[in-house]
Amino acid sequence: MSDELSDPQVVRPILVVDDEQSMREFLTIMLKKKGHDVTVAKRGEEALNLLDEGQRFSLVITDLKMPGIGGLEVLRGVKKIDPACQVVVMTAYATPETAISAIKDGAYDYITKPFKVDEARVVVDRALEKFDLLSENLYLKKTIEERESFGDMIGHSKPMQQVFEMISRVANSQTTILIGGESGTGKELVARAIHQHSQRADKPFLPINCGAIPENLIESELFGHKKGAFTGATTDKKGLFEAADGGTVFLDEIGELPQNTQVKLLRVLQERTIKPVGGNAEISVDCRVVAATNRDLREEIAEGRFREDLYYRLNVIPIDLPPLRARGSDVKLLIEHFVDVYASRMGVEIDGIDSEAMRILLNYNYPGNVRELQNIVERAVTLTRGSMIGVDVLPPHLQEDSFSRVARDLEVPAEGLDLEGMVEELERSLISKALERTSGVKKDAAELLGISFRSLRYRLKKYEMSDES
């Protein structure tokens, strides 16, 4: 990185602010020789106006004493608008007090007039190095923050990062996508994210649940119908494919599609044309198809309920959504997110969730996945009367959590047992499962187990379990 920073061919925008024309000209020549793009301002007001208008600079070199707005005010204004921008203050009247004041307000350095060209170049180069380092850190932070969410989805677990990466890669293709995953994992959110990040984002996104529409109406919904095509068809009607022309059609629960409609959908995917019910003319359509299912379509094919040729046409690029129980620390992230969402929506102040309620929520298996978690949190926020969510507002089946049920059902056999051995085996198993759920992140695993990080490290050593990372 340092080689690139010292390269005179790396062009950076620099603003020079000085009321003396000779100094502006001198610095312009010096900086342009290094290949930089130089802008000049005669007064502090002019410099701040450039920033207010949206111009951005890697470095601002400003005189300290100027009529009107002086160098310290320019410095403060620059830092307020663009904290990463570096500022070097020039002065012919340097005192320790002015230097300290400038550094305290965020200046990278100051130089005293008259100055040597080589000394000024060193200060400029180092200030630009700091700008690049800060910019890179801000970029990485922004990237990490963005990667924690994608569209309306949230997650920093490895399985979700892989989903986000796949969405990024396929969004701008025209390829058909098949999204798999259990109910409640967020398949429609993935479909919407693909549409929103594609070149079709300004066109319609039209979803349809193939299992929620009666078999005798599904073709009309998908392909439209002509007046008089069947009883009740009093006017022509556009189908989903025609209405979504240029956009995306999302076929949810594609495994529920009737066999005769599967044949017609296959033709649409192959020919890019539709024929409305009761119509004779083919209508060309341009829309991307994203389908989703919570069924094993290969099993459906084997049972004769789904066409193999349609499966291969749909499954060009598969995206499989992980169940919530496989997403590790995403559970806590989602809990906190939904608490904020519903507290804001209901106009209530919720400071958080008490430790026991959080322990129960983190240890629950969520057979209904994110949708179930969302419903649990909405209920909890609705019923909470104080500022903290407690166990009392969790659903009844969670209030008697899994550990309580297991403990209640345990029996001591007539021949006796090895209590210490059983406890150690249980502890070892729970630690292993917690590490698995948190993808090996020990801090998260300790929180999941309700123990300190130090306590977890002690147990890992005690049971000779891996203590790496």
Beta strands, then each sheet from edge to edge (+ up, - down):
strand 1: 13-17
strand 2: 37-41
strand 3: 59-63
strand 4: 86-91
strand 5: 109-112
strand 6: 149-150
strand 7: 153-154
strand 8: 177-180
strand 9: 205-209
strand 10: 248-252
strand 11: 273-274
strand 12: 283-284
strand 13: 288-293
strand 14: 317-320
strand 15: 352-353
strand 16: 388-389
sheet 1: 2+ 1+ 3+ 4+ 5+
sheet 2: 6+ 7-
sheet 3: 9+ 10+ 13+ 8+ 14+
sheet 4: 11+ 12-
sheet 5: 15+ 16+
end
